[in-house]
């Protein structure tokens, strides 16, 4: 009986759907080839991801160990400011291409290791927030009634807090750390996913394939996750991509305030916070980590723009 | 219309009630707040005494009702850091400074975004449109705390034109924090203004206005912009919340003595009453501003009045 139902269910997914999905992927790739900014975004992000994955092999120094005799060495091709009156100014060398910090740690190595934290937090927070929010949105939109009202009112409550304030308030109580920061950023962002998914489900549940699946007795859970959810994923993917960029900035912001993953790990936010104190004497401490954040976020935003254009033709016409 | 406004006010009241409850839950159910306040070194007697003083030895529902009643009366517990002052009094003392910064940033971002977004839409696909969109893409990607540090480096350290930090009600002190706080919203609003204007400029009534022989400036400002501005108002309301949240970091960079800096200091020193009061004041301001925006909507968009 169960097997019979499964085979009938598989007929519900029309061939046109599969073809449409394949052609959407092909269209997206074709658009990527034509969209130079999207291509640039993919290239930059690929370099950042590769650097983060291969950091132990490509970094010349341990990011946590410093050489105090080389503290505040300036980047290659620049003149180091002399901290002692009358001292001969020194030039930066290739030994430390981006210079060293106040403890003599290599900035390049720390930036490459910092990419790991940023990417892990950005991706994990979005996956968690999107998974949780989308599931609630799916349930809310499909069942409606009281369940919908309760979920949406709880969502309103979360939206009453500015994103960063909510994250700071929870971290203040839970404490920092990698896992806590991921959870906090996911908690702070689940509502838009729930709202987007709910909206999509409300229109999808009136469509023929859902009515047909329900008519042949497909269980709610299978119907929701096998049929409805995959057809509502496009806006979630587009929003989620932009949100990875926002989560990376938020993580750096929390670390900058000393509420992030902790001082023991090299993160771009920690480096910026250290650099702020030396902005008058050693400009490179704050400049390079900020550039790393900007380039990574820029590449993700470029990819987000490309995905939105490729997956959502309506928005493509508007912008 | 009156019914709509009444419904929005009731909704806002329940959201505020929810915010108060959330603040209570966050600070009370995630461990013993007294232990967190006093740290590891506190003795059992100290913990017991503070628990009694704060009423934390009572059942949870009594604590919640007490908390609700003290919030309603504005009677917050004393700050643990600034002895002799209630937490709310300290927060309200700093609040105008944060509001000044947030309003200045909002004015800058809205004025520039509307100007650039409109020019970009009117000159669609021109060099200036491409430049504005590229700058907006960069603006959205620059973390504002980094931008703040770079502005200090350029304008305070290297050029010496502006003070690097501090709070004073003078333009010189306000310029760098305002630009820092305004930058993310400016980029987002510019893109939104452009897309809103493009949508409106392609509509039939704009074609009619042009066909009637109206001047292009009248078509853009009297007809197109009025309608493109409607969705912008909602975003501006939401942006104000982002500004209040963003002010926490901006105030920290520029040592601007507002609620944001107070909150961060309170977190470092585990001053829970001040954390509660700061979070509550910022969140309630956000709810009230969105309520005002919703009410403004009825004036801007007659369709809302009719639904």
HADDOCK unambig.tbl for C-alpha pairs under 7 A between the chains (distance, minus, plus):
assign (segid A and resid 157 and name CA) (segid B and resid 15 and name CA) 5.80 0.50 0.50
assign (segid A and resid 157 and name CA) (segid B and resid 18 and name CA) 6.08 0.50 0.50
assign (segid A and resid 157 and name CA) (segid B and resid 19 and name CA) 6.42 0.50 0.50
assign (segid A and resid 160 and name CA) (segid B and resid 283 and name CA) 6.02 0.50 0.50
assign (segid A and resid 160 and name CA) (segid B and resid 286 and name CA) 6.59 0.50 0.50
assign (segid A and resid 160 and name CA) (segid B and resid 287 and name CA) 5.85 0.50 0.50
assign (segid A and resid 161 and name CA) (segid B and resid 283 and name CA) 5.11 0.50 0.50
assign (segid A and resid 162 and name CA) (segid B and resid 241 and name CA) 5.20 0.50 0.50
assign (segid A and resid 162 and name CA) (segid B and resid 242 and name CA) 5.63 0.50 0.50
assign (segid A and resid 162 and name CA) (segid B and resid 245 and name CA) 5.48 0.50 0.50
assign (segid A and resid 162 and name CA) (segid B and resid 283 and name CA) 6.96 0.50 0.50
assign (segid A and resid 163 and name CA) (segid B and resid 245 and name CA) 6.92 0.50 0.50
assign (segid A and resid 164 and name CA) (segid B and resid 245 and name CA) 5.37 0.50 0.50
assign (segid A and resid 164 and name CA) (segid B and resid 246 and name CA) 7.00 0.50 0.50
assign (segid A and resid 165 and name CA) (segid B and resid 245 and name CA) 5.17 0.50 0.50
assign (segid A and resid 170 and name CA) (segid B and resid 26 and name CA) 6.79 0.50 0.50
assign (segid A and resid 172 and name CA) (segid B and resid 267 and name CA) 5.89 0.50 0.50
assign (segid A and resid 173 and name CA) (segid B and resid 27 and name CA) 6.57 0.50 0.50
assign (segid A and resid 173 and name CA) (segid B and resid 30 and name CA) 6.98 0.50 0.50
assign (segid A and resid 249 and name CA) (segid B and resid 143 and name CA) 6.09 0.50 0.50
assign (segid A and resid 276 and name CA) (segid B and resid 149 and name CA) 6.52 0.50 0.50
assign (segid A and resid 279 and name CA) (segid B and resid 153 and name CA) 6.19 0.50 0.50
assign (segid A and resid 280 and name CA) (segid B and resid 153 and name CA) 6.73 0.50 0.50
assign (segid A and resid 280 and name CA) (segid B and resid 157 and name CA) 5.84 0.50 0.50
assign (segid A and resid 290 and name CA) (segid B and resid 146 and name CA) 5.60 0.50 0.50
assign (segid A and resid 294 and name CA) (segid B and resid 141 and name CA) 5.42 0.50 0.50
assign (segid A and resid 294 and name CA) (segid B and resid 142 and name CA) 5.05 0.50 0.50
assign (segid A and resid 294 and name CA) (segid B and resid 143 and name CA) 6.73 0.50 0.50
assign (segid A and resid 297 and name CA) (segid B and resid 141 and name CA) 5.28 0.50 0.50
assign (segid A and resid 298 and name CA) (segid B and resid 138 and name CA) 6.58 0.50 0.50
assign (segid A and resid 298 and name CA) (segid B and resid 141 and name CA) 4.96 0.50 0.50
assign (segid A and resid 318 and name CA) (segid B and resid 195 and name CA) 6.01 0.50 0.50
assign (segid A and resid 318 and name CA) (segid B and resid 199 and name CA) 6.28 0.50 0.50
assign (segid A and resid 319 and name CA) (segid B and resid 195 and name CA) 5.22 0.50 0.50
